[in-house]
Amino acid sequence: MRIDLMAGATLSAAALHPAPQPVILVFDSGLGGLTVLEQVRRARPDARYVYAADDAAFPYGRLAEGVLVARVLAVMERLLALHRPDLVVIACNTASTLVLPALRQRFPTPFVGVVPPIKPAAETTRSRLVSLLATPGTVARAYTHDLIRTYAGACRISLVGSPNLANYAEAELAGAPVDDAALAAEIAPCFVTDAAGARTDVVCLACTHYPLLLPRFERLAPWPVTWIDPAPAIARRVTQLLGPGEPGEAPVLGAFTGGAGLGEALRRSLARRGLHEVAVEPMPLTLQ
């Protein structure tokens, strides 16, 4: 049975009683969750935010599943004790598909996860040729294949697992972008032409890092396609659970578990996205 990653909690939305100015914690292994943070802040500009990056363990895709579950549970336990959020958004496909059940079992705080946007892609495509651009782990995961069977049975889905794009997105924000040729090579398998001349017309961005590179994807694509980012759907789910917000612009606290990459260029990029205060709570990754 597929778990509803965006459910938020075993409680119904009506059972939640958030504070007038709720605290929302957005969590990722690195910087990809900033794309989700941006959309959620638009939906609830009055909320207070903590953006938590477990950069000491980035990238999560290299960790064994048991190690990853234990790591996220340990980091989340500390974050919940420090910041006491009303709701947590797991803005990471890997953590959402593997760790959300354990998080919901251990902690009473509502959690909302990220779903690969297969369903809206199937509803959008006209050529029925859709590509899913993700990490190799997400491409291989049973949850992803279940979504395809459930929502996109009438489509041909090209599964494109990129081993490099998340790192390229992190480098982009840190002021060290890769060249166009390297980026074009990563997205090239997304663009398929079948024997009848039909072309891919929708690409799902199934890693929250990838929208950070979207302007360059659009420029480098061999033909125009619709790029689907799951972040707006996550923002809608947050407002369903917490209710609509009031006008405002609360600051965002950045919390990193490593901080090794927090150079001046990255700090400027974070400030442009509302993270004017960035703290490092060291939590080294220990592999047994």
Secondary structure, DSSP 8 states (H G I E B T S, - for coil): ----TT-B-SS-GGG----SS-EEEEEESSSTTHHHHHHHHHH-TTSEEEEEE-GGG--GGGS-HHHHHHHHHHHHHHHHHHH--SEEEE--HHHHHHHHHHHHHH--S-EE-----HHHHHHH-SSSEEEEEE-HHHHH-HHHHHHHHHH-TTSEEEEEE-SSHHHHHHHHHTT----HHHHHHHHGGG--B-TTS-B--EEEE-STTGGGGHHHHHHH-SS--EEE-SHHHHHHHHHHHH----S----EEEEES--TT--HHHHHHHHHTT--EEEE--------
